Structure formats: structure tokens, C-alpha cells
Amino acid sequence: MEKSSSESKHKHIVLTSHPGRHGKKSVPINWGGSDPIKRGPIIGTLANQTHRNVIGTHSGSYAVYRALAIASGALKANHRADLTNTSPVVHIGPHPSWSDPSKIVALDPFGAIVGEVYTSFLEQGYDIRPTIAITKAHISMPELQDGVAKGRLQIDGKILKSNGSLVVTKVAIDPVWYLPGIAQRLKVKESDLRRILFQQTGGMFPELVTRPDLHVFLPPIGGITVYLIGDIEAIADPNKLLAVRVHDECNGSDVFSSDICTCRPYLVHGIEVCVQTAQEGGAGVMVYFRKEGRALGEVTKFLVYNARKRQEGGDRADAYFARTECVAGVQDMRFQELMPDVLHWLGITRIDRLVSMSDMKYNAITNSGIEVVQRIAIPDDWIPEDAQVEIAAKQAAGYYTPGEVPDAIALAEIKGRNLD
């Protein structure tokens, strides 16, 4: 039954499109500050509009589900999270990179410890939410048990249990974008970035163009999950071995083991290398970004699959990227320039084993100042039959390979260059 108007609450809409509208200035954010109090908290909650000092709201894309819960009456609009016993199970940082505004622009380095460092603000009634959570877990994958059975992995009882489950520290990160830093990283004007973000989200966030005083944006996108294997202290220790796999989401392969790409095999291979490195006294880091289909989305991805299979001559390496560009207008929208931020948050300065063939990931990591000692490709016998086209196309386009690189003709065709 539809609620009557007398039963409806919070009907009065307060616009936040212009600075100073409420006669009270919000807490400023001084991005890159080493002191969290002087840096200022990230306040994206809606209960008190005068406290808000960011564009957007917490929870990324899940904010829409929160709106549905409030609209349906399942959630109170003024609910305030009880954060008792939610603090990190292990502490990470602070590291020097936390106070370097050129190193971290896409997440809040203090996001996991807001309950500890912002107690004075919380006592004054500010509703400050964590944007990072750290817990412990076990991973149980049939491939890990297969690795043990075939001798690639060894049971040690501490990192890899007798039942084949893997002990990890697990980190969830919501994106927090410092717009001036994002613009600088992408080599565009901040005003242009804000305008295009406003236009391409259908005007969802008018503050992007009307509130130049707000420099932080909580975008409605998926976040990051990080799996830490082995000694946490070893991650930032340049004297200890470190293995890293940066993986972009592929639901079809990662979850359902679709064989048209190498994603799940490479994910598992990365975990194995991380386990082996941790058992050697170092640590392993698995970073999982929610960027389905090269951040083009799963619908676009499946359309491209159809185009690849139905084109004249069938699925071909020389047309692999062209089919994507025909549908999406671009080959890739992951913008790996923002990816290294999570590595800097962890205090990483050197990666001994980078389990990746991607030239874009490698370039982004090394250009950000992190040394990469060794790049590790996926073993040939781990590549599914239907994924041979993908791997050949990527190798010809510049992906790292320890073997033979496809010839110049294939490379030119894939990159769309004219040999003449």
C-alpha cells in the first residue's frame, strides 16, 4: 500500500550545489597531509549536509541500493553505522607515500583508521565512515589443491593449511578521488575533467561544476579487494621478496571458468607465485580491481564476443582489438595510471615478481617509481584452447612474453598501422 503524504519523511530537498548555502563551512581536506587531523576527514554521509566535504556519497555503486532500501522503508535515512569492533585486524602504514599527493590520488590512505584518528570529530557528531576495511580469511580453491597434489605448492600449516586452504589478510577499498591529482595523472585540466564527469554521468553530480571548493569525489564505481599472503611487514621491506598480481575483474572466467580468456588461470597462477614467495620468507599481494571487460562492462564484452566469433574468417588475433573498438569506440578504459595507488598505500617500493604480461600495468607501476625486478608470464599449458587468440593478440600488441613475439605483419595489423 502506498504511504500517504503525512507518513512520508525527509521530503524537503536541500541542494548542495553552491558553496556557503548553509552558512557554515565544512571541514577542509588538505590532501597529502601527513597528520590525519590536519588533512581532514572524508565526510560523504547525508544525515547532516553542513558536514559534507566531498562530492558524491559512500559505498560507490551500492549507494543506489541504499537509496532503494530507504525508499522502500527497509532502511532509515538517518541510520548511523555502529563501528564497534570493526577496526582493522592488522595495521598497514603509515608509509611515506601517504603524505605524497603525487603517489596516492584514488583512495584515502587513512580510510581504514577513521575511528582511531578522527575521534575528536566523531565526538562532535560528525558521521565519518571508513572507506577501507581489513580482515582475515581463508581461500579455498580447487586449483590450489591441485597445485599441492602436483607438487607446485607445499603445505606448511601456516600459510597453506593441510586441507589446501590459504590464509590471507583481506582488504576492501572504496575509491576516493582527489580530483586535482586525478587530472594531473591523466594530463588534463581539472575543469575539463569535472565538466566531462558531470556530463557523462547525466548531470548526476552538479557539484562537479558548481563547487570548485570541493576537491574530493566519491565516484559511483566498484572498488578494490586486496589479498595479502604471508608476513604483512615484508610487503614494504625492500630486503624481503615480494610477488604481486594486479588483476582486473572478469566474472565469466574468474567465477564461472569461461574458457575464452586467460583470466582465471592467470589469477590462480598469480596466487601460486604469491604463496611460493611468502613461503620463501617474503610476501604476496593480489590486487583485484572491479573493472569488468577492461572497464567497458559485461554487456559490451559479450557483444564483442559475438562480433569476434561471427566475423569473416572467425575469431582472429589480427582483429581481436579491432572488434572491441568497433563496439566500444576504444580498446580499453581501465586507465592503469590510477592503479599503482593501492601499491603505494601498502608501502611497496620494489616488486621482485610481477605476475603480469600487461605492458600497460608494467608501465604504470614503473612510471610511478616502483622498481620491477622480474615479470612472470602465464605458463603456456595454462592457456585455454579458446583463449589462444587473445594471448596471441596481446603479445603482438606489446604484452610481455619470454618466448617468440608475433611477427611485424601481425603486430601492424593488430595495432591498425599501415606497413607502407
C-alpha positions in Angstrom: 0.0 0.0 0.0 1.4 3.4 -0.9 2.3 5.6 2.0 0.3 8.8 2.5 2.0 12.2 2.3 1.7 12.5 6.1 3.7 9.3 6.5 6.5 10.4 4.2 9.6 11.8 5.8 12.6 13.8 4.6 10.5 15.4 1.8 12.4 18.7 2.0 15.2 18.6 -0.5 18.3 20.7 0.3 20.5 21.5 -2.6 24.3 21.4 -2.1 25.1 22.9 -5.4 26.7 26.1 -4.2 29.2 26.9 -1.5 28.2 28.6 1.6 24.5 27.8 1.1 24.0 26.7 4.7 26.1 29.5 6.3 28.6 27.0 7.7 31.8 25.9 6.1 32.6 22.2 6.1 35.8 20.7 7.4 38.5 21.3 4.7 40.5 18.5 3.2 44.2 19.2 2.7 45.1 16.3 0.5 48.6 14.8 1.1 48.9 15.9 4.7 50.8 13.5 6.9 48.8 14.4 10.0 45.2 13.0 9.5 43.7 15.7 11.6 45.3 18.5 9.5 44.5 16.5 6.4 40.8 16.4 7.4 38.3 13.5 7.4 36.4 12.4 4.3 32.7 13.1 5.1 30.3 11.8 2.5 27.3 10.9 4.6 24.0 12.6 4.1 22.5 13.0 7.6 24.0 16.5 8.1 24.5 18.3 4.8 26.6 21.0 6.6 29.2 18.4 7.4 29.7 17.1 3.9 33.0 18.0 2.4 33.1 15.7 -0.7 31.1 15.2 -3.9 29.2 12.0 -4.1 28.5 9.6 -1.3 29.9 6.5 0.4 29.6 2.9 -0.9 30.3 3.6 -4.6 27.8 2.0 -6.9 26.0 0.4 -3.9 24.7 3.9 -2.9 21.8 3.2 -5.4 20.8 0.1 -3.5 20.9 2.1 -0.3 18.5 4.6 -1.9 16.2 1.7 -2.8 16.3 0.5 0.8 15.4 3.9 2.1 12.6 4.4 -0.5 11.1 1.0 0.4 11.2 1.7 4.1 13.7 -1.1 4.8 16.4 1.4 6.0 16.1 4.6 8.0 17.6 7.5 6.1 19.3 8.8 9.3 20.9 5.4 10.2 24.4 5.8 11.6 26.8 2.8 11.5 27.8 1.3 14.8 31.5 0.7 14.2 32.2 -1.1 17.4 34.8 -3.9 16.9 35.2 -3.1 13.2 38.7 -1.7 13.3 41.4 -3.4 11.1 42.7 -6.8 12.3 46.2 -5.7 11.3 47.5 -2.2 10.8 49.0 -1.1 7.5 51.2 2.0 7.4 51.5 4.9 7.7 54.1 4.9 4.9 55.9 8.0 3.4 53.7 7.6 0.2 50.6 8.5 2.3 51.8 12.1 2.5 52.9 12.3 -1.1 50.0 13.8 -3.1 51.6 12.6 -6.3 51.6 8.9 -5.2 48.0 8.5 -4.0 45.1 10.3 -5.6 42.5 7.5 -6.0 41.9 6.3 -2.4 42.0 7.6 1.2 45.2 6.4 2.9 43.5 7.0 6.3 40.3 5.2 5.2 40.8 2.2 7.4 41.5 4.0 10.7 39.0 6.8 10.8 37.7 5.5 14.1 41.1 5.9 15.6 42.4 9.1 14.1 39.2 11.1 14.0 37.8 10.6 17.5 37.6 14.3 18.2 35.4 14.8 15.1 33.3 11.8 15.9 32.7 13.1 19.4 31.5 16.4 17.9 28.8 14.5 16.0 30.5 14.1 12.6 29.4 10.9 10.8 32.6 9.6 9.4 32.6 6.3 7.6 35.6 4.0 6.8 36.4 3.7 3.1 38.8 0.8 3.8 38.2 -2.4 5.8 40.8 -5.0 6.8 40.0 -8.5 7.9 41.4 -12.1 7.8 40.0 -15.0 5.8 40.7 -18.4 4.2 40.7 -19.0 0.5 39.8 -22.5 -0.7 40.1 -23.1 -4.5 40.2 -26.5 -6.2 43.2 -25.3 -8.3 45.2 -24.7 -5.1 44.6 -28.3 -4.0 45.6 -29.4 -7.5 48.8 -27.4 -7.1 49.5 -29.3 -3.9 48.7 -32.6 -5.5 51.1 -31.9 -8.4 53.9 -30.6 -6.2 53.8 -26.9 -7.3 52.6 -25.9 -3.8 53.8 -27.1 -0.4 51.7 -27.5 2.7 53.3 -25.5 5.6 50.4 -25.4 8.1 50.8 -21.6 8.5 50.2 -20.1 5.1 48.8 -23.1 3.3 46.8 -25.4 5.5 46.6 -29.2 5.4 43.2 -29.0 3.7 44.6 -26.9 0.9 43.0 -23.6 2.2 45.1 -20.4 2.1 45.4 -18.0 5.0 45.1 -14.3 3.8 44.6 -10.8 5.1 41.8 -9.3 3.1 41.4 -5.6 2.3 38.3 -3.9 0.8 38.8 -0.4 -0.6 36.3 2.1 -1.9 37.5 4.7 -4.4 38.2 8.2 -3.1 39.3 10.5 -5.9 41.3 13.7 -5.3 40.3 15.5 -8.5 43.3 17.8 -8.9 45.6 14.7 -8.6 43.4 12.6 -10.9 43.5 15.4 -13.6 47.3 15.8 -13.2 47.8 12.0 -13.5 45.7 11.9 -16.7 47.3 15.1 -18.0 44.1 17.0 -18.4 42.7 20.2 -16.9 40.8 19.7 -13.7 38.0 21.9 -15.0 37.7 19.8 -18.1 37.7 16.6 -16.0 35.0 17.9 -13.7 32.8 19.1 -16.7 33.1 15.8 -18.5 32.4 13.7 -15.4 29.3 15.8 -14.9 28.1 15.4 -18.5 28.9 11.7 -18.8 27.0 10.8 -15.6 23.9 12.6 -16.9 24.3 15.5 -14.5 24.2 13.2 -11.5 26.7 15.3 -9.6 26.2 19.0 -10.2 28.8 19.9 -7.5 31.4 18.8 -10.0 30.8 22.0 -11.9 29.3 24.3 -9.2 31.5 23.5 -6.2 35.2 24.2 -7.1 35.8 24.3 -3.3 35.2 20.6 -3.1 38.2 18.7 -4.4 37.3 15.1 -3.4 34.9 12.9 -5.3 33.4 9.5 -4.2 32.6 8.0 -7.6 29.8 5.5 -8.1 32.1 2.7 -9.3 33.4 -0.6 -8.0 36.3 -0.7 -5.6 39.3 -2.9 -5.0 39.9 -6.1 -3.0 43.5 -6.9 -1.9 44.6 -10.3 -0.7 47.8 -10.2 1.4 49.7 -13.5 1.7 52.4 -14.1 4.3 54.2 -11.6 6.5 52.5 -8.2 6.3 55.7 -6.4 7.4 57.6 -8.0 4.5 55.4 -6.1 1.9 57.2 -2.8 2.4 60.6 -4.3 3.3 62.9 -4.0 0.3 65.1 -6.7 1.8 62.3 -9.3 1.5 60.9 -10.9 -1.6 57.6 -9.6 -2.9 55.3 -11.0 -5.5 52.4 -9.0 -6.9 49.5 -9.8 -9.3 47.3 -6.9 -10.3 44.1 -8.5 -11.7 41.1 -6.8 -13.3 37.7 -8.4 -12.8 36.4 -11.0 -15.3 33.3 -12.5 -13.9 32.9 -15.1 -16.7 36.3 -16.6 -16.2 37.2 -15.7 -12.5 33.9 -17.1 -11.2 32.4 -19.4 -13.9 35.7 -20.5 -15.6 34.7 -19.5 -19.1 37.5 -20.6 -21.4 37.5 -17.7 -23.9 40.1 -15.8 -21.9 43.1 -16.4 -19.6 41.7 -14.5 -16.5 41.0 -17.3 -14.0 44.2 -19.3 -15.0 46.3 -16.2 -14.6 44.5 -15.3 -11.3 45.4 -18.8 -9.9 48.9 -18.6 -11.3 49.3 -15.3 -9.5 48.1 -16.8 -6.2 50.5 -19.7 -6.6 53.5 -17.4 -7.1 52.4 -15.3 -4.1 52.2 -18.4 -2.0 55.6 -19.6 -3.1 57.1 -16.2 -2.4 55.5 -15.9 1.0 56.8 -19.4 1.9 60.3 -18.2 1.0 60.1 -15.6 3.8 58.6 -12.8 1.7 55.0 -11.8 0.9 52.5 -11.9 -1.9 49.9 -9.3 -2.9 46.9 -10.0 -5.0 45.1 -6.8 -6.1 41.6 -7.3 -7.6 40.0 -4.3 -9.4 36.3 -4.2 -10.3 36.9 -3.2 -13.9 34.8 -5.8 -15.8 35.6 -6.2 -19.5 38.5 -3.7 -19.5 36.1 -1.3 -17.7 33.8 -1.4 -20.7 31.2 -3.5 -18.9 30.0 -7.1 -19.3 27.3 -6.2 -21.9 29.9 -4.7 -24.2 32.2 -7.6 -23.5 29.6 -10.1 -24.6 28.7 -8.1 -27.7 32.4 -8.2 -28.7 32.5 -11.9 -28.2 29.6 -12.3 -30.7 31.4 -10.0 -33.2 34.6 -11.9 -32.9 33.0 -15.3 -33.4 30.8 -14.2 -36.3 33.2 -12.1 -38.3 34.5 -13.3 -41.7 37.3 -15.8 -41.0 36.2 -16.4 -37.4 37.9 -15.4 -34.3 41.4 -14.0 -35.3 44.3 -12.4 -33.4 44.7 -9.7 -36.0 41.1 -8.5 -35.5 41.0 -9.0 -31.7 41.3 -5.4 -30.6 39.5 -4.0 -33.7 36.3 -5.8 -32.8 36.4 -4.3 -29.3 37.0 -0.8 -30.8 34.1 -1.3 -33.3 31.6 -1.8 -30.5 33.0 0.3 -27.7 34.9 3.0 -29.6 38.0 2.3 -27.6 40.1 -0.8 -26.9 40.5 -0.3 -23.1 39.1 2.1 -20.4 40.9 0.8 -17.3 43.3 3.7 -17.1 46.1 1.9 -15.3 47.6 5.2 -14.4 45.4 5.2 -11.3 46.2 1.5 -10.4 49.6 1.9 -8.6 48.0 4.0 -5.8 47.0 0.9 -3.9 50.6 -0.4 -4.1 51.9 2.9 -2.7 49.3 2.7 0.1 50.8 -0.7 1.0 54.3 1.0 1.1 55.6 -1.0 -1.9 58.8 0.3 -3.5 60.0 -2.8 -5.2 58.3 -5.8 -6.8 60.6 -8.9 -7.2 58.0 -10.9 -9.2 55.3 -9.1 -11.1 52.9 -11.8 -12.3 51.6 -9.9 -15.4 52.3 -9.7 -19.1 50.5 -6.4 -19.5 52.7 -3.6 -20.8 50.1 -1.0 -19.5 50.3 -2.3 -15.9 54.0 -2.6 -16.0 54.5 0.9 -17.4 52.1 2.4 -14.9 53.8 0.7 -12.0 57.4 1.6 -13.0 56.4 5.1 -14.1 55.1 5.7 -10.6 58.5 4.9 -9.1 58.2 1.3 -8.1 61.0 -1.0 -9.3 60.1 -4.3 -11.0 62.8 -6.9 -10.9 61.1 -9.8 -12.8 58.0 -10.1 -15.0 56.3 -13.5 -15.0 54.1 -14.7 -17.9 51.3 -17.3 -17.6 52.7 -20.8 -18.5 51.7 -21.9 -22.0 50.0 -25.0 -20.7 47.7 -22.9 -18.5 46.1 -21.1 -21.5 42.7 -22.5 -22.5 42.3 -23.5 -26.2 39.7 -20.9 -26.8 41.9 -18.2 -25.4 44.8 -18.7 -27.8 43.5 -15.8 -30.0 43.5 -13.4 -27.0 47.0 -14.3 -25.9 48.5 -14.0 -29.4 46.8 -10.7 -30.0 48.1 -9.3 -26.7 51.6 -10.5 -27.2 51.7 -8.9 -30.7 50.3 -5.7 -29.2 53.1 -5.3 -26.7 52.4 -7.7 -23.8 55.4 -9.2 -22.2 56.4 -12.7 -23.4 59.6 -14.7 -22.6 59.1 -16.6 -25.9 58.8 -15.5 -29.6 56.9 -12.3 -30.3 54.5 -12.4 -33.2 56.0 -11.0 -36.4 55.8 -7.4 -37.6 53.0 -8.0 -40.0 50.7 -9.4 -37.2 51.8 -6.5 -34.9 50.9 -3.9 -37.6 47.6 -5.5 -38.3 46.6 -5.7 -34.6 47.6 -2.1 -33.9 45.9 -0.9 -37.0 49.1 0.6 -38.6 49.8 0.7 -42.3 53.0 -1.1 -43.2 53.6 1.3 -46.0 
